[in-house]
Amino acid sequence: MGTASRYWLLVRIDRLGKCRTEEVEVAKAFFYEQFPNLAEREDVPHRQLQRQLIEWFRSDDTRRQMAGVCLRCFISHQIKEFCLQLEQKFGENHDFTSPDLLPLVLDAGMNLSVASPPSLDKMAQSSFISPQQELDENQTTDSSSVTTRTLESFDPEKSNLSTWTIRIVKSDSMLKRFLLEHGIEQLTNWMILSYMNPGRLKRILSEFDRTPTEISQALQLLDSYHHVYRSQVLSQRKSGDKSRYPDPTASQLHQMAEQLSASRTISPEKVLEELQNLAQLVRADRVRARGGTVPAESFKISENSLQSTTDSRDDSSDEQSEFLADYRQQFSNCLAQAVKQVIQARFTYWQRKKDQKAQNFLLALHLFHCQGVPMKEIAPRLGFKDQPQVSRLLELKNLRTDVGRRTLLCLRDCVLELAKFYATPMQLQDLDSKVQAALGEEVFTIIEIAQKEAYRGQNRIINSPLAQKICQYLETRNEEK
């Protein structure tokens, strides 16, 4: 689990959003004074130690404040480790790293507002003045932080602090939203299928263009899963077993295969595979319904999706190629139009300030996207003190979001109009919702590419579609002057 140093080393986020680990001298001195026999041990009895710290923290004891500091240090390490685990498990396939997660759940500093004796007050002030000065006004620890919620709800008689911290982190709304936007929902396949009902599953499968035969087999599979697996799990939980939705056992898979044998021959191994595939499809629908990114293999606008709308008419390959060429042109046009609208709107906003910010905004956009100049080097060119001033001027995250939203609105109307020439009237009846979902992912992909490009270091190669459109617009703007 680690050494005693976890109780005086604090993991926190600095003013630049970077993760830092620093020694809290006052907490270390307190720990050595109160637990001299544990300070140098590797096998620290954490459960016993945390009970004592919580007891002091929730009492009028003079050690209340420093007990809280030690607990916050320990919690910060658990938060960091859990974010590292998420990166190892999902990061590569879902394009994020632990530094993307940590600012969402780690505190920027420590609020030492709890009353304490004068001697500890003095020590705390000398130890924490530097990090506290470094915080922005909106970054101080408050009752909504993961750390504070963990401390307030932790019961040492029912759980250990490590497990409880992870539970609170998992339930954090900002982290859940981030993971959802990257196509991750923290529910097991078996819980998802246990809560699925046949009517909803039929709707989902229809939206993902499954055939009647595939839908019928999926409904039979779900029914056998509920009859065998879910009924047994619910029975176990009623009897006091707290385990939640474990992997199906070999016996359960065999029972499901036997139930399905009335309509088709299927092995237990194949049952497991089909259940996992079905759960992933349902998961994709849940993620999409909550505004997240749908995995590309589930539904993506490309030669395999919008083209499928016209395939049922046995159109020629020439007509399909024509449709896709028209679509790509419309996408390019809508992206360019959105870039122009967003940049012009922001330029007009800064112009109203009656200073140099409007021109600085255009210059910073050009340097960053067209020349690959890092923000820290852009700052002195604009007469700014530091990089954060450039970040606040450009607000690239909001800019990309606005461009994506405007592109999607433009593209949806264009594609629906275009589809009238290639799809039958019956196909057009349900095309709207499918196009909306598919285009949403396509636009998100373009914006995500630009975001990753912006995070690269010194030798950035600027070639994302969004960056190219920004540069084209800025060049055209200069030529028109």
C-alpha positions in Angstrom: 0.0 0.0 0.0 3.0 2.3 0.4 5.0 3.9 3.2 4.1 6.4 5.9 5.3 9.2 3.7 1.8 9.2 2.0 0.6 11.0 5.1 2.8 14.0 4.6 3.5 14.1 0.8 0.7 16.0 -0.9 -0.3 15.4 -4.6 -1.9 18.5 -5.9 -2.6 20.6 -9.0 -0.6 23.8 -9.5 -1.8 27.0 -11.1 -0.8 25.8 -14.6 -2.8 22.6 -14.2 0.2 20.4 -13.6 0.4 17.6 -11.1 2.9 18.2 -8.3 4.0 16.2 -5.3 5.4 18.2 -2.4 6.4 17.5 1.2 4.2 19.2 3.8 6.7 19.7 6.6 4.2 20.5 9.3 2.3 17.2 8.6 5.6 15.2 8.6 6.6 16.7 12.0 3.1 16.0 13.3 3.3 12.4 12.1 6.7 11.8 13.6 5.5 13.2 16.9 2.3 11.2 17.1 3.4 7.9 15.5 7.2 7.7 16.0 7.1 3.9 15.7 5.4 4.0 12.3 7.2 6.8 10.5 10.0 4.7 9.2 8.0 1.4 8.6 7.1 0.1 5.2 4.3 -2.1 6.6 2.2 0.7 8.1 -1.1 -0.6 9.6 -3.1 1.9 7.6 -6.6 0.8 8.8 -5.7 1.3 12.5 -3.8 4.5 11.7 -6.7 6.0 9.7 -9.2 5.2 12.5 -7.1 7.2 14.9 -6.7 10.1 12.5 -10.4 10.2 11.7 -11.2 10.1 15.4 -9.1 13.2 16.0 -10.4 14.9 12.8 -14.0 14.6 13.9 -13.5 15.7 17.5 -12.5 18.8 19.4 -9.1 17.3 19.9 -6.2 19.8 19.5 -4.8 17.4 16.8 -7.9 17.8 14.7 -6.5 20.0 12.0 -3.2 18.2 11.4 -5.1 14.8 11.4 -7.1 16.2 8.5 -4.0 17.3 6.7 -2.5 13.9 6.9 -5.7 12.3 5.7 -5.9 14.7 2.7 -2.3 13.8 1.8 -3.1 10.1 1.8 -6.3 10.6 -0.2 -4.4 12.6 -2.9 -2.1 9.6 -3.5 -5.1 7.3 -3.9 -6.7 9.6 -6.4 -3.5 9.8 -8.5 -3.1 6.0 -8.5 -6.6 5.5 -9.6 -6.2 8.0 -12.5 -3.0 6.1 -13.5 -5.0 2.9 -13.5 -7.7 4.4 -15.8 -5.0 5.6 -18.2 -3.4 2.1 -18.3 -6.8 0.4 -18.8 -8.4 2.8 -21.3 -6.0 5.6 -22.2 -4.4 4.2 -25.4 -7.7 3.1 -27.0 -9.7 6.2 -25.9 -7.0 8.9 -26.4 -6.4 10.3 -23.0 -3.7 10.3 -20.3 -3.7 10.6 -16.5 -2.7 14.3 -16.7 -6.1 14.9 -18.5 -7.9 13.3 -15.5 -6.0 14.6 -12.5 -7.2 18.3 -12.7 -10.8 17.0 -12.6 -10.5 15.2 -9.2 -7.3 16.5 -7.4 -7.4 19.6 -5.3 -5.4 22.6 -6.3 -4.4 23.2 -2.7 -5.5 22.6 0.9 -8.0 24.7 2.9 -6.9 24.9 6.5 -10.0 26.5 7.8 -10.6 24.0 10.6 -9.8 25.6 14.0 -6.6 24.4 15.7 -4.4 25.5 18.6 -2.2 28.5 18.1 1.0 26.6 17.8 -0.4 24.5 14.9 -1.9 27.6 13.3 1.5 29.2 13.2 3.1 26.1 11.7 0.3 25.6 9.2 0.6 29.2 8.0 4.3 29.0 7.4 4.0 25.7 5.6 1.0 26.4 3.4 1.4 30.0 2.5 3.3 29.3 -0.8 0.9 26.8 -2.4 -2.1 28.9 -1.3 -0.8 32.0 -2.9 -0.3 30.1 -6.1 -4.0 29.2 -6.4 -6.5 31.1 -8.5 -9.6 32.3 -6.6 -11.8 29.6 -8.0 -9.4 26.8 -7.2 -9.5 26.6 -3.4 -10.6 23.4 -1.8 -14.3 23.5 -0.9 -17.1 21.2 0.1 -17.6 19.9 -3.5 -14.1 18.6 -3.9 -13.5 14.8 -4.1 -11.1 15.0 -1.1 -13.6 16.8 1.1 -16.5 14.5 0.1 -14.3 11.5 0.8 -13.4 12.8 4.3 -17.0 13.7 5.2 -18.5 10.4 4.2 -15.7 7.9 5.2 -16.6 5.4 7.8 -13.5 3.5 9.1 -15.7 0.7 10.5 -17.1 -0.2 7.1 -14.3 0.4 4.7 -10.7 1.4 4.3 -9.8 4.8 3.1 -8.2 3.6 -0.2 -11.3 1.7 -1.3 -13.6 4.6 -0.2 -11.6 7.2 -2.0 -11.8 5.2 -5.3 -15.6 4.9 -4.8 -16.0 8.6 -4.4 -13.7 9.3 -7.4 -15.7 6.9 -9.6 -18.9 8.8 -8.7 -17.5 12.2 -9.4 -19.7 13.9 -12.0 -16.8 15.7 -13.8 -14.8 12.5 -14.2 -17.8 10.5 -15.3 -18.6 13.2 -17.9 -15.0 13.2 -19.2 -14.9 9.4 -19.5 -18.3 9.4 -21.2 -17.1 11.9 -23.7 -14.3 9.5 -24.5 -16.7 6.6 -24.9 -16.2 5.0 -21.5 -19.1 4.2 -19.2 -18.0 2.6 -15.9 -20.6 -0.2 -15.9 -19.8 -3.9 -16.5 -21.3 -5.6 -19.5 -23.2 -7.9 -17.1 -24.9 -5.0 -15.3 -25.8 -3.3 -18.5 -27.5 -6.5 -19.9 -29.2 -7.2 -16.6 -31.0 -3.8 -16.7 -31.8 -4.1 -20.5 -35.4 -4.9 -21.5 -36.5 -6.5 -24.8 -38.4 -3.5 -26.1 -35.5 -1.1 -25.7 -33.0 -3.6 -27.1 -35.2 -4.0 -30.2 -35.2 -0.3 -30.7 -31.4 -0.1 -30.3 -30.8 -2.9 -32.7 -33.1 -1.3 -35.3 -31.3 2.0 -35.0 -28.0 0.2 -35.6 -29.5 -1.4 -38.8 -29.6 -5.0 -37.6 -31.6 -7.4 -39.7 -34.8 -9.0 -38.4 -33.0 -12.3 -37.9 -30.2 -10.7 -35.9 -32.8 -8.8 -33.8 -34.7 -12.0 -33.1 -31.6 -13.9 -32.1 -30.4 -11.0 -29.9 -33.8 -11.0 -28.1 -33.6 -14.7 -27.5 -30.1 -14.3 -26.2 -31.2 -11.6 -23.7 -34.1 -13.7 -22.6 -31.8 -16.7 -21.8 -29.4 -14.3 -20.1 -32.1 -12.9 -17.8 -33.6 -16.4 -17.1 -30.2 -17.9 -16.1 -27.7 -15.3 -15.1 -29.8 -12.4 -13.8 -32.2 -14.6 -11.8 -29.3 -16.3 -10.1 -27.5 -13.1 -9.3 -30.6 -11.4 -7.9 -31.3 -14.5 -5.7 -27.7 -14.4 -4.3 -28.0 -10.7 -3.5 -31.3 -11.2 -1.7 -29.6 -13.8 0.5 -26.9 -11.3 1.5 -24.2 -11.8 -1.1 -23.0 -8.3 -2.0 -21.0 -9.3 -5.1 -22.3 -7.4 -8.0 -22.6 -8.9 -11.5 -19.5 -11.1 -11.8 -18.6 -12.8 -15.1 -21.0 -15.5 -16.1 -19.8 -19.0 -14.9 -19.2 -21.9 -17.3 -22.3 -23.5 -15.9 -24.4 -20.5 -16.6 -23.1 -20.2 -20.1 -23.8 -23.9 -20.7 -27.4 -23.4 -19.4 -27.9 -20.5 -21.8 -26.6 -22.5 -24.7 -29.0 -25.3 -23.9 -32.0 -22.9 -23.8 -31.0 -21.4 -27.2 -30.5 -24.9 -28.8 -34.2 -25.0 -29.6 -33.7 -22.4 -32.3 -30.0 -22.7 -33.2 -26.9 -24.6 -32.4 -24.5 -22.5 -30.3 -21.6 -23.3 -27.9 -21.1 -21.8 -24.5 -18.1 -20.0 -25.8 -20.1 -18.5 -28.6 -22.8 -17.4 -26.1 -20.2 -15.5 -24.1 -18.9 -13.8 -27.3 -22.4 -12.8 -28.4 -23.3 -11.5 -25.0 -20.1 -9.3 -24.9 -20.9 -8.0 -28.4 -24.5 -7.2 -27.5 -23.4 -5.4 -24.3 -20.9 -3.3 -26.3 -23.7 -2.3 -28.7 -26.0 -1.3 -25.8 -23.1 0.5 -24.2 -22.5 2.5 -27.4 -26.2 3.5 -27.4 -26.0 4.6 -23.8 -22.9 6.7 -24.4 -24.4 8.3 -27.5 -27.7 9.1 -25.6 -25.7 10.8 -22.9 -23.7 13.0 -25.3 -20.6 10.9 -25.4 -18.5 9.6 -28.3 -19.9 6.5 -30.0 -17.2 3.9 -30.9 -16.4 4.1 -34.6 -17.1 0.5 -35.2 -20.7 1.0 -33.9 -21.7 3.8 -36.2 -19.5 6.1 -38.2 -20.2 8.3 -41.1 -18.1 7.0 -44.0 -18.3 4.7 -46.9 -19.8 2.1 -44.5 -22.6 4.2 -43.0 -24.1 6.9 -45.2 -23.4 4.7 -48.2 -25.4 1.9 -46.6 -28.5 4.1 -46.9 -28.2 3.9 -50.6 -27.0 0.3 -50.9 -30.5 -1.2 -50.5 -31.5 0.4 -53.8 -28.7 -1.4 -55.7 -27.3 1.9 -56.9 -24.3 1.8 -59.1 -20.8 2.3 -57.7 -20.6 5.5 -59.7 -23.7 6.9 -57.9 -22.2 5.9 -54.5 -18.9 7.6 -55.3 -20.8 10.7 -56.4 -22.7 10.9 -53.2 -19.6 10.5 -51.1 -17.7 13.1 -53.1 -20.6 15.5 -52.6 -20.7 14.8 -48.9 -17.0 15.4 -48.5 -17.3 18.7 -50.3 -20.2 19.8 -48.1 -18.2 18.8 -45.0 -15.3 21.0 -46.1 -17.6 23.9 -46.9 -19.5 23.7 -43.6 -16.2 23.5 -41.6 -14.9 26.6 -43.4 -18.1 28.5 -42.8 -18.1 27.6 -39.1 -14.5 28.7 -38.7 -15.3 32.1 -40.4 -18.3 32.7 -38.2 -16.7 31.8 -34.9 -13.5 33.8 -35.6 -15.4 36.8 -36.8 -17.7 36.7 -33.8 -14.7 36.6 -31.4 -12.9 39.3 -33.3 -16.0 41.5 -33.0 -16.2 40.8 -29.3 -12.6 41.8 -28.7 -13.0 44.9 -30.9 -15.6 46.3 -28.6 -13.0 46.3 -25.8 -11.3 49.2 -27.8 -7.8 47.9 -27.3 -5.3 45.7 -29.1 -6.9 42.4 -28.1 -8.8 42.0 -31.4 -5.6 42.2 -33.5 -3.7 40.2 -30.9 -6.4 37.5 -31.2 -5.9 37.1 -34.9 -2.1 37.3 -34.7 -2.1 34.6 -31.9 -4.4 32.4 -33.9 -2.0 32.7 -36.9 1.2 32.1 -35.0 -0.3 29.1 -33.2 -2.1 27.3 -36.0 -0.2 28.4 -39.1 3.4 28.6 -37.8 3.3 26.2 -34.9 4.6 28.7 -32.4 4.1 27.5 -28.8 2.0 29.8 -26.6 4.8 30.6 -24.2 6.7 32.1 -27.2 3.6 33.9 -28.5 3.2 35.7 -25.2 6.2 38.1 -25.5 5.4 38.8 -29.1 2.0 40.2 -28.0 3.5 42.0 -25.0 1.9 39.6 -22.6 3.6 38.5 -19.3 3.0 34.8 -19.6 1.4 31.9 -21.4 -1.9 31.9 -19.4 -2.8 35.3 -20.9 -2.5 33.9 -24.4 -4.7 30.9 -23.4 -7.4 33.2 -22.0 -7.2 35.3 -25.2 -7.6 32.3 -27.6 -9.8 30.1 -25.4 -9.1 27.3 -27.9 -11.3 24.7 -26.2 -14.4 26.9 -26.5 -13.4 28.0 -30.0 -13.2 24.3 -31.1 -16.5 23.6 -29.4 -18.2 26.5 -31.2 -16.8 25.5 -34.5 -17.9 21.9 -34.0 -21.5 22.9 -33.1 -21.8 25.3 -36.1 -20.3 22.7 -38.4 -22.8 20.1 -37.3 -25.8 22.4 -37.7 -24.7 23.3 -41.2 -23.7 19.8 -42.2 -26.9 18.1 -41.0 -29.1 20.2 -43.2 -26.8 19.8 -46.2 -26.6 16.0 -45.9 -30.3 15.6 -45.5 -30.9 17.7 -48.6 -28.3 15.8 -50.4 -29.7 12.4 -49.4 -33.0 13.2 -51.1 -31.3 12.5 -54.4 -30.0 9.1 -53.3 -32.4 7.6 -50.8 -36.0 6.4 -51.1 -38.8 8.3 -49.3 -39.2 5.4 -46.8 -35.5 5.6 -46.0 -35.6 9.3 -45.4 -38.3 8.9 -42.7 -35.8 7.6 -40.2 -32.6 9.1 -41.7 -32.7 12.3 -39.6 -31.8 10.8 -36.3 -29.1 8.5 -37.7 -27.5 11.3 -39.6 -27.5 13.5 -36.5 -25.7 10.8 -34.5 -23.2 9.9 -37.3 -22.3 13.5 -38.1 -21.8 14.3 -34.5 -19.1 11.7 -34.3 -17.5 12.8 -37.5 -17.4 16.4 -36.4 -16.1 15.4 -32.9 -13.3 13.5 -34.6 -12.1 16.6 -36.5 -12.2 18.7 -33.3 -10.4 16.0 -31.3 -7.6 15.8 -33.9 -7.1 19.6 -33.5 -7.1 19.3 -29.7 -4.4 16.6 -29.7 -2.4 18.6 -32.2 -2.5 21.7 -29.9 -1.2 19.7 -26.9 2.0 18.6 -28.7 5.3 20.3 -27.8 7.7 22.5 -29.7 7.9 20.7 -33.0 4.2 20.7 -33.8 3.2 19.8 -37.3 0.0 21.8 -38.1 -2.0 19.7 -40.5 -5.4 19.0 -38.9 -8.4 20.0 -41.0 -9.5 22.6 -38.5 -6.0 24.2 -38.4 -6.0 24.3 -42.2 -9.3 26.0 -42.4 -8.3 28.6 -39.7 -5.2 29.4 -41.7 -7.1 29.6 -45.0 -9.6 32.0 -43.5 -6.9 34.2 -41.9 -5.0 34.3 -45.3 -8.2 35.2 -47.2 -9.0 37.9 -44.6 -5.6 39.5 -45.0 -5.9 39.4 -48.8 -9.3 41.2 -48.7 -7.9 44.1 -46.7 
